[in-house]
């Protein structure tokens, strides 16, 4: 009887590799499809919700930044437009012609038409009680249609918070209609008048990007400021809903979360907080009902089930064909290997599995490759340097790996009492110009050898590492005192200067807690080298000497007032004296606070210089120029020297520009008359105008435009200076003193004095006499 032979079993015996490939393909396909389907059912809603949340967060973040950019542009455009000399003079004049009014109205129309997001622009003149509106022309302030802004301007606390104001504006030409706007206010005279430049931004047009962010139904977008005031919303919200949204997004920059508002279904809430010019924070909130998102996911999950079934059936059909194509190269490879090893067929003592045969051949070749690799790894110097660079510059090594590498590279360092010192090349920008990259590597190699030889000793075990760029690191195991190590580091500095003509700044950091802590110790030490900015080139900086984090330095109001007066008068010595005083304060701060305070100081000088300089300041006054100087000069002293030269030149330019002014002589006459008649209680703008044969309005406007202050303020300031001098020089009663210097009313004097100095005359006399004693 003929024995029955199962075809599949016969094929498996003849081509075991081919059949295994088919089996593995089918098994892998079934397993992947099954696991994918189970995972989809298990994680579909959670995973897709996260992806949608992340995507929505990204979209909202981008839209929020763009919207904030538009708002910041509007702020900058408002302040730039409000500085128009014609507008300022008109807003501060108590008389004007119809032609002047027409020119101002035309200018406001040009400003309004510059951007479609601008709804309207006003110019309020408190002296004449009128408002010039880009929409309606000139109006009486009392009957002006926007009484809301008029009431806000009359609020005594309004000047302290003139930030973008979200509000609802009643439209004048469409009775009963309203529009949401964001109002930007530029007061020309704080605490003196409500003369102001007002710009209203159309909220809907500003928020276009947010409204087009996604197409989800029932989607709600809300924007709140840092006072939890509603700036914009696509839905009508109650006060409680606004507070609930504000608390949910409070103290978070961006993100998303599931949130169930009171009385509503669960929502996916996406939020992002963006700063508007550093004066106000806006929180952008997007709410999407969870049911809307997961409804689509459920449909997708069901469709995927049918797709998986169809894909499985199609895969089974394709697998056999793919297996044949995969097996053919293997068969050719086996034949090629057999020819190479002088074998025409597999012997009985060898495996009939082609893959096993290939595995044996490749294993033999791998052993040969490993032997060659081991010989290459025996290059101890390169291996040691590479490891030490990775040891300090990366965090990937475990303690066991580090010990193994220490042993393999024959590094003579213990596991305890390790610290890092860094020798950083000074004047590195010039250094790179002199030497090529190849020469710089040779010099760092020489530096490492000199440092190794000078620091190595009985109480100090050392390993130097060329970290590239501008510094060499030193791993130390120290058993000596801090003073001894500082002395050794100083000696190494001298040797580098003597033999290589290289100036360096040296920093020595804290002791590492463990081997894996060395990367963090190295990064802290490198950050410590930044302190050369205030200590200067060639310093030895120890961890104990570095300052604790401090607060940023800002000019006091008194110093800023003195600086403004000195710039106005072109007093170079006073300006540079205030700069010297400020720099001495900066030297007490750590590097980061010192650098940021220097930038703030530079910005203050730039702002006060610009107030006295009609054309824009030259490019060296840009913050980019200052940053470049900090990088190139490397030390505070060098950067300040550059600033002094820049201030000196700009002061000279201001003085020259003033000397060329056609009205300079007239201003000098006004100043002379004020000084001459300071004690006259009748001294006023009218008296000066009569003496000079000019109209009061013309003289007031001209003086304001040339000096950036009013005649009344100048008279009060000069009188107060004389009174203060008399208060400190004598013990006479206050009333006779003020009568001698032109103050006709005691109440008026007390009001002006307290506004200028913040205290009463008696308190001023008492406080300043204590300081002198």
C-alpha positions as CSV (number, residue, x, y, z in Angstrom):
1,X,0.0,0.0,0.0
2,X,1.3,3.4,-1.1
3,X,2.0,5.7,1.8
4,X,-0.1,9.0,1.7
5,X,2.1,12.1,1.6
6,X,0.7,15.4,2.8
7,X,1.8,18.1,0.2
8,X,2.3,20.9,2.8
9,X,4.5,18.6,5.0
10,X,6.5,17.5,1.9
11,X,7.1,21.1,0.9
12,X,8.1,22.0,4.4
13,X,10.8,19.2,4.4
14,X,12.2,20.4,1.0
15,X,12.1,24.1,1.7
16,X,12.0,24.6,5.5
17,X,13.2,28.2,5.3
18,X,10.5,29.2,2.8
19,X,7.8,27.6,4.8
20,X,9.0,29.3,8.0
21,X,9.0,32.6,6.2
22,X,5.3,32.1,5.3
23,X,4.5,31.0,8.8
24,X,6.2,33.9,10.4
25,X,4.6,36.4,8.0
26,X,1.2,35.0,8.7
27,X,1.7,34.9,12.4
28,X,3.1,38.4,12.5
29,X,0.3,39.7,10.4
30,X,-2.4,38.1,12.6
31,X,-0.6,39.3,15.8
32,X,-0.2,42.9,14.6
33,X,-3.7,43.2,13.3
34,X,-5.2,41.7,16.5
35,X,-3.1,43.8,18.8
36,X,-3.8,46.9,16.7
37,X,-7.5,46.3,16.8
38,X,-7.5,45.7,20.6
39,X,-5.3,48.7,21.2
40,X,-7.6,50.8,19.1
41,X,-10.6,49.8,21.2
42,X,-8.7,50.3,24.4
43,X,-6.8,53.5,23.7
44,X,-8.8,55.1,20.8
45,X,-10.6,57.8,22.7
46,X,-7.7,58.5,25.1
47,X,-5.0,58.7,22.4
48,X,-7.0,60.6,19.8
49,X,-8.3,63.0,22.5
50,X,-4.7,63.7,23.4
51,X,-3.7,64.2,19.8
52,X,-6.6,66.5,19.2
53,X,-5.8,68.3,22.4
54,X,-2.1,68.7,21.5
55,X,-3.1,69.8,18.0
56,X,-5.7,72.3,19.2
57,X,-3.1,73.6,21.7
58,X,-0.6,74.1,18.9
59,X,-3.2,75.9,16.8
60,X,-4.4,78.0,19.6
61,X,-0.8,78.9,20.7
62,X,0.0,80.0,17.1
63,X,-3.2,82.0,16.8
64,X,-2.7,83.5,20.3
65,X,0.8,84.6,19.4
66,X,-0.3,86.1,16.1
67,X,-3.2,87.8,17.8
68,X,-0.9,89.1,20.5
69,X,1.5,90.3,17.7
70,X,-1.4,92.2,16.1
71,X,-2.3,93.8,19.5
72,X,1.4,94.7,20.1
73,X,1.6,96.2,16.7
74,X,-1.5,98.3,17.5
75,X,0.1,99.4,20.8
76,X,3.3,100.5,19.0
77,X,1.3,102.1,16.2
78,X,-0.8,104.0,18.8
79,X,2.2,105.4,20.6
80,X,4.1,106.1,17.4
81,X,1.0,107.9,16.0
82,X,0.3,109.8,19.2
83,X,3.9,111.3,19.1
84,X,3.0,113.2,15.9
85,X,4.0,116.8,16.7
86,X,0.9,118.3,15.1
87,X,-1.4,116.1,17.2
88,X,0.4,116.8,20.4
89,X,0.5,120.6,19.9
90,X,-3.2,120.5,19.0
91,X,-4.2,118.4,22.0
92,X,-2.3,120.8,24.4
93,X,-3.4,124.1,22.8
94,X,-6.3,126.2,24.2
95,X,-6.9,127.9,20.8
96,X,-7.0,126.6,17.2
97,X,-8.2,127.5,13.7
98,X,-10.6,125.6,11.5
99,X,-7.7,124.8,9.2
100,X,-5.7,123.3,12.0
101,X,-8.7,121.2,13.0
102,X,-9.2,120.0,9.5
103,X,-5.5,118.9,9.2
104,X,-5.8,117.1,12.5
105,X,-9.0,115.3,11.4
106,X,-7.3,114.3,8.1
107,X,-4.3,113.0,10.0
108,X,-6.6,110.9,12.3
109,X,-8.3,109.5,9.2
110,X,-5.0,108.5,7.7
111,X,-4.1,106.7,11.0
112,X,-7.4,104.9,11.1
113,X,-7.2,103.8,7.4
114,X,-3.7,102.3,8.0
115,X,-5.2,99.1,9.3
116,X,-8.7,97.6,8.7
117,X,-8.7,96.4,12.4
118,X,-8.8,100.0,13.6
119,X,-12.4,101.1,14.3
120,X,-11.9,104.8,15.2
121,X,-9.4,107.3,16.5
122,X,-10.0,110.3,18.8
123,X,-7.9,113.3,19.9
124,X,-9.2,114.8,23.1
125,X,-8.3,118.5,24.0
126,X,-9.0,119.1,27.7
127,X,-8.1,122.8,27.4
128,X,-10.9,123.5,24.8
129,X,-13.3,120.7,25.9
130,X,-13.4,119.3,22.4
131,X,-12.9,115.9,20.7
132,X,-11.7,115.4,17.1
133,X,-13.0,112.0,15.9
134,X,-11.9,110.2,12.8
135,X,-15.5,109.2,12.2
136,X,-17.5,112.5,12.9
137,X,-14.9,115.3,13.0
138,X,-14.9,117.8,15.9
139,X,-17.3,117.3,18.8
140,X,-18.0,118.9,22.1
141,X,-16.6,116.7,24.8
142,X,-19.8,117.0,27.0
143,X,-22.0,115.7,24.2
144,X,-19.5,113.3,22.6
145,X,-21.1,109.9,21.9
146,X,-18.4,107.9,23.7
147,X,-19.0,109.2,27.2
148,X,-17.7,105.9,28.6
149,X,-14.1,106.8,27.8
150,X,-14.6,110.4,29.0
151,X,-15.8,109.1,32.4
152,X,-12.8,106.7,32.5
153,X,-10.3,109.6,31.8
154,X,-11.9,111.7,34.6
155,X,-11.3,108.8,37.0
156,X,-8.2,109.8,39.1
157,X,-6.9,106.2,39.2
158,X,-7.2,105.8,35.4
159,X,-3.7,107.2,34.6
160,X,-2.0,104.4,36.6
161,X,-3.6,101.6,34.5
162,X,-3.9,102.9,30.9
163,X,-3.5,99.4,29.4
164,X,-5.6,97.9,26.6
165,X,-9.2,98.3,27.7
166,X,-11.8,95.8,26.5
167,X,-15.3,97.5,26.3
168,X,-18.5,97.8,24.3
169,X,-18.8,101.0,22.2
170,X,-22.1,102.5,21.1
171,X,-22.0,103.4,17.4
172,X,-23.0,107.1,16.8
173,X,-24.5,106.7,13.3
174,X,-26.4,103.5,13.9
175,X,-28.7,104.2,16.8
176,X,-28.7,101.4,19.4
177,X,-26.0,99.4,17.7
178,X,-22.9,98.5,19.6
179,X,-19.5,97.0,18.8
180,X,-16.8,95.3,21.0
181,X,-13.6,97.2,20.9
182,X,-10.2,97.2,22.6
183,X,-9.2,100.8,23.5
184,X,-5.7,102.1,23.8
185,X,-5.1,105.4,25.6
186,X,-2.1,107.7,25.4
187,X,-2.3,110.5,27.9
188,X,-0.3,113.5,27.0
189,X,-0.2,115.1,30.5
190,X,-0.8,112.7,33.3
191,X,-2.3,114.3,36.5
192,X,-2.5,117.7,34.7
193,X,-5.2,117.2,32.0
194,X,-7.1,114.5,30.2
195,X,-5.8,115.5,26.8
196,X,-5.2,112.2,25.2
197,X,-4.9,110.2,22.0
198,X,-7.5,107.3,21.8
199,X,-7.5,104.4,19.4
200,X,-10.3,101.8,19.3
201,X,-9.4,98.3,17.8
202,X,-12.3,96.3,16.4
203,X,-12.2,93.1,18.6
204,X,-13.9,90.9,16.0
205,X,-11.3,91.8,13.3
206,X,-8.4,91.4,15.7
207,X,-9.7,88.0,16.7
208,X,-10.2,86.7,13.1
209,X,-7.4,84.1,13.5
210,X,-9.0,82.7,16.7
211,X,-12.4,82.4,15.1
212,X,-11.1,80.4,12.1
213,X,-8.9,78.1,14.2
214,X,-11.1,75.0,13.8
215,X,-14.4,73.8,12.4
216,X,-15.8,72.0,15.4
217,X,-19.5,72.6,16.0
218,X,-20.5,74.2,19.4
219,X,-16.9,75.4,19.7
220,X,-16.4,78.4,22.0
221,X,-13.4,80.8,22.1
222,X,-12.9,83.2,25.0
223,X,-10.1,85.7,25.7
224,X,-9.5,87.1,29.2
225,X,-7.0,89.6,30.5
226,X,-5.1,89.3,33.7
227,X,-8.0,91.0,35.6
228,X,-10.3,88.3,34.4
229,X,-12.1,90.8,32.2
230,X,-13.6,89.4,29.0
231,X,-11.7,90.7,26.0
232,X,-13.5,88.6,23.4
233,X,-15.9,85.6,23.4
234,X,-17.8,83.8,20.6
235,X,-20.6,83.1,23.1
236,X,-22.5,85.2,25.6
237,X,-21.0,84.5,29.1
238,X,-22.3,85.4,32.5
239,X,-20.0,86.8,35.2
240,X,-19.8,83.5,37.0
241,X,-18.8,81.7,33.8
242,X,-16.0,84.2,33.1
243,X,-14.7,83.7,36.7
244,X,-14.9,79.9,36.3
245,X,-12.9,80.0,33.1
246,X,-10.3,82.5,34.6
247,X,-9.7,80.3,37.6
248,X,-9.3,77.2,35.4
249,X,-6.6,78.8,33.2
250,X,-4.9,80.7,36.1
251,X,-1.1,80.4,36.4
252,X,-0.7,78.2,33.4
253,X,1.1,79.1,30.2
254,X,-0.4,76.7,27.8
255,X,-2.0,73.2,27.7
256,X,-5.3,71.4,27.6
257,X,-7.5,69.4,30.0
258,X,-10.9,68.0,30.4
259,X,-13.1,70.4,32.3
260,X,-16.8,70.2,33.3
261,X,-18.3,73.7,33.8
262,X,-21.1,74.1,36.2
263,X,-24.4,73.0,34.6
264,X,-22.8,72.0,31.3
265,X,-21.4,68.8,29.7
266,X,-17.7,67.9,29.9
267,X,-15.5,70.0,27.7
268,X,-12.0,69.8,26.2
269,X,-10.5,73.1,27.3
270,X,-7.4,74.4,25.5
271,X,-5.7,77.4,26.9
272,X,-2.7,79.6,26.2
273,X,-1.4,82.7,28.0
274,X,0.5,85.4,26.1
275,X,2.0,88.6,27.3
276,X,1.0,91.9,25.5
277,X,4.2,94.0,25.6
278,X,4.8,93.0,29.2
279,X,2.0,95.2,30.5
280,X,-0.9,92.8,30.3
281,X,-1.4,89.1,30.0
282,X,-4.2,87.6,27.9
283,X,-5.4,84.1,28.4
284,X,-6.9,82.4,25.2
285,X,-9.4,79.6,26.0
286,X,-11.0,77.3,23.5
287,X,-13.8,74.9,24.7
288,X,-15.0,72.0,22.6
289,X,-17.7,69.5,23.9
290,X,-16.1,66.1,24.5
291,X,-19.1,64.4,22.9
292,X,-18.4,66.2,19.5
293,X,-14.8,64.9,19.5
294,X,-15.6,61.3,20.6
295,X,-18.6,61.0,18.3
296,X,-16.2,61.1,15.3
297,X,-13.8,58.7,17.0
298,X,-16.5,56.1,17.5
299,X,-17.3,56.2,13.9
300,X,-13.6,55.9,13.0
301,X,-13.2,53.0,15.3
302,X,-16.1,51.1,13.7
303,X,-14.8,51.8,10.2
304,X,-11.4,50.6,11.2
305,X,-12.8,47.2,12.2
306,X,-14.0,46.6,8.7
307,X,-10.8,47.9,7.2
308,X,-8.7,45.5,9.4
309,X,-10.8,42.6,8.3
310,X,-10.3,43.5,4.6
311,X,-6.6,44.2,5.2
312,X,-6.2,40.8,6.8
313,X,-7.7,38.9,3.9
314,X,-5.7,40.9,1.3
315,X,-2.5,40.3,3.4
316,X,-3.0,36.5,3.3
317,X,-3.2,36.7,-0.5
318,X,0.0,38.8,-0.8
319,X,2.1,36.9,1.8
320,X,2.8,33.9,-0.4
321,X,4.0,36.0,-3.2
322,X,6.2,38.2,-0.9
323,X,7.6,35.1,0.8
324,X,8.8,33.8,-2.6
325,X,10.5,37.1,-3.4
326,X,12.1,37.2,0.0
327,X,13.3,33.6,-0.2
328,X,14.9,34.0,-3.6
329,X,17.6,36.4,-2.5
330,X,18.3,34.2,0.5
331,X,18.8,31.2,-1.7
332,X,21.2,33.2,-4.0
333,X,23.1,34.4,-0.9
334,X,23.5,30.9,0.4
335,X,24.8,29.7,-2.9
336,X,27.3,32.6,-3.0
337,X,28.5,31.9,0.5
338,X,28.9,28.2,-0.2
339,X,31.0,29.0,-3.3
340,X,33.1,31.4,-1.3
341,X,33.8,28.7,1.3
342,X,34.4,26.0,-1.5
343,X,31.3,24.1,-0.6
344,X,28.8,23.1,-3.3
345,X,26.1,21.6,-1.1
346,X,25.3,21.2,2.5
347,X,26.9,18.1,4.1
348,X,25.0,15.7,6.3
349,X,26.8,17.0,9.4
350,X,25.6,20.5,8.7
351,X,22.2,22.0,9.4
352,X,19.7,21.7,6.5
353,X,18.4,25.1,7.5
354,X,19.9,27.8,5.1
355,X,19.6,30.5,7.7
356,X,21.5,28.4,10.3
357,X,24.3,28.0,7.8
358,X,24.4,31.7,7.1
359,X,24.4,32.4,10.8
360,X,27.4,30.2,11.4
361,X,29.3,31.9,8.6
362,X,28.4,35.4,9.8
363,X,29.3,34.5,13.4
364,X,32.8,33.6,12.3
365,X,33.2,36.9,10.4
366,X,31.9,38.8,13.4
367,X,34.6,37.3,15.5
368,X,37.2,38.5,13.1
369,X,35.6,42.0,13.1
370,X,35.5,42.1,16.9
371,X,39.2,41.3,17.0
372,X,40.0,44.2,14.7
373,X,37.7,46.4,16.7
374,X,39.5,45.5,20.0
375,X,42.8,46.5,18.5
376,X,41.4,49.8,17.4
377,X,40.0,50.4,20.9
378,X,43.4,50.0,22.4
379,X,44.3,53.5,21.3
380,X,44.2,54.7,24.9
381,X,44.8,58.4,24.5
382,X,42.0,59.0,22.0
383,X,39.6,56.7,23.9
384,X,40.4,58.3,27.2
385,X,40.0,61.9,25.9
386,X,36.7,60.9,24.2
387,X,35.4,59.3,27.4
388,X,36.3,62.3,29.6
389,X,34.6,64.7,27.2
390,X,31.5,62.5,27.3
391,X,31.8,62.1,31.1
392,X,31.6,65.9,31.6
393,X,29.5,66.9,28.6
394,X,26.7,64.2,28.7
395,X,24.5,62.5,31.2
396,X,24.2,59.1,29.7
397,X,26.7,57.2,31.8
398,X,25.7,55.2,34.9
399,X,28.1,54.7,37.9
400,X,29.0,51.2,36.7
401,X,29.8,52.4,33.2
402,X,32.0,55.2,34.6
403,X,33.9,52.8,36.9
404,X,34.4,50.4,34.0
405,X,35.7,53.2,31.8
406,X,38.0,54.5,34.5
407,X,39.5,51.1,34.8
408,X,39.7,50.5,31.0
409,X,41.3,54.0,30.3
410,X,43.5,53.8,33.4
411,X,42.2,57.0,34.8
412,X,43.7,57.7,38.2
413,X,40.7,59.4,39.9
414,X,38.7,58.2,43.0
415,X,34.9,58.2,43.2
416,X,34.7,60.9,45.9
417,X,35.9,64.5,46.5
418,X,35.8,65.2,42.7
419,X,35.2,68.8,41.4
420,X,35.7,70.6,38.1
421,X,37.8,73.7,37.2
422,X,37.5,75.4,33.9
423,X,40.2,77.5,32.2
424,X,38.3,79.8,29.7
425,X,40.2,81.8,27.1
426,X,39.7,85.6,27.4
427,X,39.2,87.8,24.3
428,X,38.0,84.7,22.4
429,X,36.5,86.6,19.4
430,X,40.0,88.1,18.7
431,X,41.6,84.7,19.4
432,X,39.5,83.0,16.7
433,X,40.5,85.7,14.2
434,X,44.2,85.1,14.8
435,X,44.3,81.2,14.9
436,X,42.7,78.7,12.6
437,X,40.7,75.8,14.0
438,X,43.7,73.4,13.7
439,X,45.9,75.9,15.6
440,X,43.3,76.4,18.3
441,X,43.2,72.6,18.9
442,X,47.0,72.5,19.2
443,X,46.9,75.4,21.7
444,X,44.2,73.8,23.8
445,X,46.2,70.6,23.8
446,X,49.2,72.6,25.0
447,X,47.0,74.3,27.6
448,X,45.8,70.9,28.9
449,X,49.4,69.6,29.3
450,X,50.6,72.8,31.1
451,X,47.7,72.7,33.5
452,X,48.1,69.0,34.1
453,X,51.8,69.4,35.0
454,X,51.3,72.5,37.2
455,X,48.3,71.1,39.2
456,X,49.4,67.5,39.6
457,X,50.8,66.7,43.1
458,X,50.6,64.7,46.2
459,X,47.5,66.6,47.4
460,X,45.8,66.9,44.0
461,X,45.1,64.3,41.4
462,X,44.1,65.8,38.0
463,X,42.7,64.9,34.6
464,X,42.5,67.6,31.9
465,X,40.0,67.6,29.1
466,X,39.9,69.6,25.9
467,X,36.2,70.5,25.7
468,X,36.6,72.4,22.4
469,X,35.7,76.0,21.6
470,X,37.1,78.4,24.2
471,X,37.9,76.3,27.3
472,X,39.7,73.4,28.9
473,X,38.1,71.5,31.8
474,X,40.0,70.0,34.7
475,X,38.7,67.1,36.9
476,X,40.3,67.4,40.3
477,X,40.4,65.3,43.4
478,X,41.5,67.8,46.1
479,X,42.7,67.2,49.6
480,X,44.2,70.7,50.1
481,X,42.6,73.9,51.4
482,X,40.7,76.3,49.1
483,X,43.4,78.9,49.4
484,X,46.0,76.4,48.3
485,X,44.0,75.3,45.3
486,X,43.3,79.0,44.4
487,X,47.0,79.6,44.5
488,X,47.8,76.6,42.2
489,X,45.1,77.8,39.7
490,X,46.7,81.2,39.7
491,X,50.1,79.7,39.0
492,X,48.6,77.7,36.1
493,X,47.2,81.0,34.7
494,X,50.7,82.6,34.9
495,X,52.3,79.6,33.1
496,X,49.7,79.8,30.3
497,X,50.4,83.5,29.9
498,X,54.2,82.9,30.0
499,X,54.5,80.0,27.6
500,X,51.5,80.5,25.3
501,X,50.6,84.2,25.7
502,X,47.0,83.2,26.5
503,X,44.9,85.1,29.0
504,X,42.4,82.9,30.9
505,X,39.6,83.2,33.4
506,X,39.4,80.3,35.9
507,X,36.4,79.0,37.7
508,X,36.4,76.3,40.3
509,X,33.0,74.8,41.3
510,X,31.5,72.7,44.0
511,X,32.3,69.2,44.9
512,X,30.3,66.5,43.1
513,X,28.1,64.3,45.2
514,X,28.6,61.3,43.0
515,X,30.2,60.2,39.7
516,X,26.9,60.7,37.8
517,X,26.7,64.2,39.2
518,X,29.8,65.4,37.3
519,X,27.9,66.6,34.2
520,X,25.8,68.9,36.4
521,X,28.9,70.1,38.3
522,X,30.7,70.8,35.0
523,X,27.7,72.9,33.7
524,X,27.5,74.8,37.0
525,X,31.2,75.6,36.8
526,X,31.0,76.7,33.2
527,X,28.1,79.0,34.2
528,X,30.4,80.3,37.0
529,X,32.9,81.4,34.3
530,X,30.3,83.9,33.1
531,X,31.0,85.9,36.3
532,X,34.0,87.3,34.5
533,X,31.5,89.7,33.1
534,X,31.6,91.6,36.4
535,X,35.0,90.4,37.8
536,X,36.9,91.1,34.6
537,X,39.4,89.1,32.6
538,X,42.0,87.0,34.4
539,X,39.8,86.4,37.5
540,X,39.9,83.4,39.7
541,X,36.2,82.6,40.5
542,X,35.4,80.3,43.3
543,X,31.9,78.9,44.2
544,X,32.0,80.6,47.6
545,X,32.7,84.0,46.0
546,X,29.8,84.0,43.7
547,X,26.8,86.1,44.8
548,X,23.5,84.7,45.7
549,X,20.7,85.4,43.2
550,X,19.7,89.1,43.5
551,X,17.0,91.4,42.2
552,X,17.4,93.5,39.1
553,X,18.7,97.0,39.4
554,X,16.6,99.9,38.3
555,X,17.2,103.6,38.5
556,X,15.3,105.3,41.2
557,X,12.8,108.0,40.3
558,X,15.0,110.7,41.7
559,X,18.1,109.5,39.7
560,X,16.0,109.2,36.6
561,X,14.7,112.8,37.1
562,X,18.3,114.0,37.6
563,X,19.4,112.1,34.5
564,X,16.6,113.6,32.4
565,X,17.5,117.1,33.5
566,X,21.2,116.5,32.9
567,X,20.5,115.2,29.4
568,X,18.3,118.1,28.7
569,X,20.9,120.5,29.8
570,X,23.7,118.6,28.1
571,X,25.5,118.1,31.4
572,X,28.0,115.4,30.5
573,X,29.6,115.0,34.0
574,X,26.2,114.4,35.7
575,X,25.1,111.9,33.1
576,X,28.4,109.9,33.3
577,X,28.3,110.3,37.1
578,X,24.9,108.6,37.3
579,X,26.2,105.9,34.9
580,X,29.3,105.3,37.2
581,X,27.0,105.1,40.2
582,X,24.7,102.6,38.5
583,X,27.6,100.4,37.3
584,X,29.0,100.2,40.9
585,X,25.6,98.8,41.9
586,X,25.6,96.3,39.1
587,X,29.0,94.9,40.2
588,X,27.3,93.5,43.3
589,X,24.8,91.4,41.3
590,X,25.4,87.8,39.8
591,X,26.0,87.5,36.1
592,X,22.5,87.1,34.9
593,X,21.0,89.9,37.0
594,X,24.0,92.0,36.2
595,X,23.5,91.5,32.4
596,X,19.8,92.1,32.5
597,X,20.2,95.2,34.7
598,X,22.7,96.6,32.3
599,X,20.2,96.1,29.5
600,X,17.6,97.8,31.5
601,X,20.0,100.7,32.3
602,X,20.9,101.0,28.6
603,X,17.1,101.1,27.7
604,X,16.5,103.9,30.3
605,X,19.4,105.9,28.8
606,X,18.1,105.3,25.3
607,X,14.6,106.3,26.2
608,X,15.7,109.6,27.9
609,X,18.1,110.4,25.1
610,X,15.3,109.8,22.5
611,X,13.1,112.3,24.4
612,X,15.6,115.0,23.8
613,X,16.6,113.9,20.2
614,X,14.0,114.5,17.5
615,X,15.3,112.1,14.9
616,X,15.5,108.4,15.7
617,X,18.7,107.5,17.7
618,X,21.5,105.8,15.6
619,X,21.8,102.0,15.3
620,X,24.4,101.7,18.1
621,X,21.5,102.5,20.5
622,X,19.7,99.2,19.5
623,X,19.5,96.3,21.9
624,X,21.1,94.1,19.3
625,X,24.2,96.4,19.3
626,X,24.4,96.1,23.1
627,X,24.1,92.3,22.9
628,X,26.9,92.1,20.3
629,X,29.1,94.3,22.6
630,X,28.5,92.0,25.6
631,X,29.6,89.0,23.5
632,X,32.6,90.7,22.0
633,X,33.8,92.7,25.0
634,X,33.1,89.8,27.5
635,X,33.4,92.1,30.6
636,X,31.2,94.8,32.2
637,X,34.0,97.4,32.3
638,X,34.6,97.1,28.5
639,X,30.9,97.3,27.7
640,X,30.5,100.4,30.0
641,X,33.4,102.1,28.4
642,X,31.7,101.6,25.0
643,X,28.4,103.0,26.5
644,X,30.2,106.1,27.9
645,X,31.6,106.9,24.4
646,X,28.2,106.4,22.9
647,X,26.5,108.6,25.5
648,X,29.2,111.3,25.1
649,X,28.8,111.3,21.3
650,X,25.0,111.4,21.5
651,X,25.0,114.3,24.0
652,X,27.2,116.2,21.7
653,X,24.8,115.5,18.8
654,X,21.9,116.7,21.0
655,X,23.7,119.9,22.0
656,X,24.6,120.5,18.3
657,X,21.1,119.9,17.1
658,X,19.7,122.3,19.7
659,X,22.2,125.0,18.7
660,X,20.9,124.7,15.1
661,X,17.3,125.1,16.2
662,X,15.7,128.4,15.0
663,X,13.9,128.8,18.3
664,X,16.9,128.1,20.6
665,X,17.5,131.8,21.1
666,X,13.9,132.5,22.0
667,X,13.9,129.6,24.5
668,X,17.1,131.1,26.1
669,X,15.3,134.4,26.4
670,X,12.4,132.7,28.1
671,X,14.7,130.9,30.5
672,X,16.5,134.2,31.3
673,X,13.2,136.0,32.0
674,X,12.1,133.2,34.3
675,X,15.4,133.3,36.3
676,X,15.2,137.1,36.5
677,X,11.6,137.3,37.7
678,X,11.4,134.1,39.7
679,X,10.4,135.9,42.9
680,X,7.6,137.8,41.2
681,X,4.3,136.2,42.2
682,X,2.7,137.4,38.9
683,X,5.3,135.5,36.8
684,X,3.3,133.5,34.2
685,X,3.1,132.5,30.6
686,X,1.1,135.6,29.8
687,X,3.7,137.9,31.4
688,X,6.5,136.2,29.4
689,X,4.5,136.4,26.2
690,X,3.8,140.1,26.7
691,X,7.5,140.8,27.3
692,X,8.5,139.0,24.1
693,X,5.6,140.3,22.0
694,X,4.2,136.9,21.3
695,X,0.8,135.3,21.7
696,X,0.3,133.1,24.8
697,X,-0.8,130.0,22.8
698,X,2.2,130.3,20.4
699,X,4.7,130.7,23.2
700,X,3.2,127.8,25.2
701,X,3.2,125.5,22.2
702,X,6.7,126.5,21.1
703,X,8.2,126.0,24.5
704,X,6.5,122.6,25.0
705,X,7.7,121.4,21.6
706,X,11.3,122.6,22.1
707,X,11.8,121.5,25.8
708,X,9.2,118.7,26.2
709,X,7.8,120.4,29.3
710,X,5.5,123.4,30.0
711,X,6.5,126.9,31.1
712,X,4.4,126.5,34.3
713,X,6.3,123.3,35.2
714,X,9.7,125.1,34.6
715,X,8.7,128.0,36.9
716,X,7.5,125.7,39.6
717,X,10.6,123.5,39.4
718,X,13.0,126.4,39.7
719,X,11.1,128.0,42.5
720,X,11.0,124.6,44.4
721,X,14.8,124.2,44.0
722,X,15.3,127.7,45.7
723,X,12.8,126.9,48.4
724,X,14.4,123.5,49.1
725,X,17.8,125.1,49.3
726,X,16.4,127.7,51.8
727,X,14.7,125.1,53.9
728,X,18.0,123.2,54.4
729,X,20.1,126.3,54.9
730,X,17.9,128.0,57.6
731,X,15.4,127.2,60.3
732,X,13.1,130.1,59.2
733,X,9.3,129.4,59.1
734,X,8.0,128.0,55.8
735,X,5.5,130.8,55.0
736,X,8.0,133.7,54.8
737,X,10.3,131.5,52.6
738,X,7.7,130.7,50.0
739,X,6.5,134.3,49.8
740,X,10.1,135.4,49.0
741,X,10.1,133.0,46.0
742,X,6.9,134.0,44.2
743,X,4.3,131.6,45.7
744,X,1.2,133.7,46.3
745,X,-0.8,130.9,48.1
746,X,0.4,128.5,50.9
747,X,-2.1,125.9,49.8
748,X,-0.9,126.1,46.2
749,X,2.7,125.7,47.4
750,X,2.0,122.7,49.6
751,X,0.1,121.0,46.7
752,X,2.9,121.6,44.2
753,X,5.7,120.6,46.7
754,X,4.0,117.3,47.6
755,X,3.3,116.4,44.0
756,X,7.0,116.9,43.2
757,X,8.6,115.3,46.2
758,X,5.9,113.1,47.7
759,X,6.3,114.6,51.2
760,X,5.5,117.9,53.0
761,X,8.1,120.7,53.3
762,X,8.5,120.0,57.0
763,X,9.2,116.3,56.4
764,X,11.7,117.2,53.6
765,X,13.6,119.5,55.9
766,X,13.7,117.0,58.7
767,X,14.7,114.0,56.5
768,X,17.5,115.9,54.7
769,X,18.9,117.5,57.8
770,X,19.2,114.0,59.4
771,X,21.2,112.8,56.4
772,X,23.6,115.8,56.6
773,X,24.2,115.2,60.4
